[in-house]
Amino acid sequence: MIQDLWLIGIGTGSPAHVTCEGMQALREAAVILVPQKGTGKDDLAELRHRIITASGTTARVIGFDYPVRDPELPYLERVEAWHDEIARRWQAALDGAAQAGPVALLVWGDPSLYDSTIRIAARLDPRPAVRVVPGITAIQALTAAHAIPLNTVNGAVEITTGRRLRDHGWPAGAETVVVMLDGECSFQNLDPTGMTIWWGAFLGMPEQILHHGDLAGVSDRIIATRLAARAEHGWIMDIYLLRKA
Ligand SMILES: C[S@@+](CC[C@H](N)C(=O)[O-])C[C@H]1O[C@@H](n2cnc3c(N)ncnc32)[C@H](O)[C@@H]1O
């Protein structure tokens, strides 16, 4: 039974992204749950361990394996079943160890943004008291890397996914759109007239790559860079901000 669950945002790839509050929480945790395989990104697993070591915590570190999503199920059902199974695996991995005190999980970026850890925590029975320690999001890492403001003066911002951009096109009336979780450079499907893109991959990491410019002019370069970087590293995480003049 988990009484206290701490979800600690760790930023997007630099150990320096973890806040003082995050480091303190790691030191005060009794147990830290860490995904050990199945993510397909060993560099990211290693970063989690570097952060834990740097915090100087004496917490017990317990690994759990991510389940595989069932490709036979429709998308939403597949995600629901996956979350249920992750919650079960947290509980199984802890098996009594949770009695020792707060259980911490290191969450990529910030737990509120395109991350389901908070939703998975709500599946635990009995429900633990959940504490969220905010982290730097990929959006902040992107705007900081390009030294740009997220919004125009008094402007709104829409945050969406590559899938939604492909399926529904440019959001009606939007001026600034941030696109995450896009494995297919979905900006290719847009009319680039009057559009500027700020793109970033591996933000916060030594491999960080940035491109920006008129969408029509820079689009091919981003596609080629992304392809080459993905081939070189075996994985890639990228995000971009599009602004319509
Ligand atoms: C599952 S979401 C997690 C977002 C995270 N919770 C946050 O606060 O940024 C993963 C997506 O975030 C973006 N992302 C996360 N880390 C990134 C990084 N270091 N560089 C570029 N994009 C990143 C990518 O769009 C990626 O597909």
The ligand as an ORCA input file, in Angstrom:
! r2SCAN-3c Opt
* xyz 0 1
  C       5.437     11.985    -23.390
  S       5.803     13.659    -23.746
  C       6.446     14.181    -22.218
  C       6.461     15.667    -22.043
  C       7.036     16.096    -20.706
  N       6.190     15.696    -19.611
  C       7.266     17.596    -20.634
  O       6.890     18.214    -19.631
  O       7.860     18.136    -21.561
  C       7.218     13.464    -24.759
  C       7.334     14.583    -25.783
  O       7.890     15.730    -25.179
  C       8.801     16.360    -26.050
  N      10.141     16.293    -25.436
  C      10.430     15.815    -24.202
  N      11.724     15.945    -23.930
  C      12.292     16.525    -25.001
  C      13.611     16.924    -25.323
  N      14.622     16.757    -24.471
  N      13.832     17.501    -26.534
  C      12.821     17.686    -27.412
  N      11.555     17.324    -27.158
  C      11.276     16.756    -25.973
  C       8.736     15.617    -27.374
  O       7.772     16.234    -28.185
  C       8.293     14.253    -26.924
  O       7.648     13.568    -27.979
*
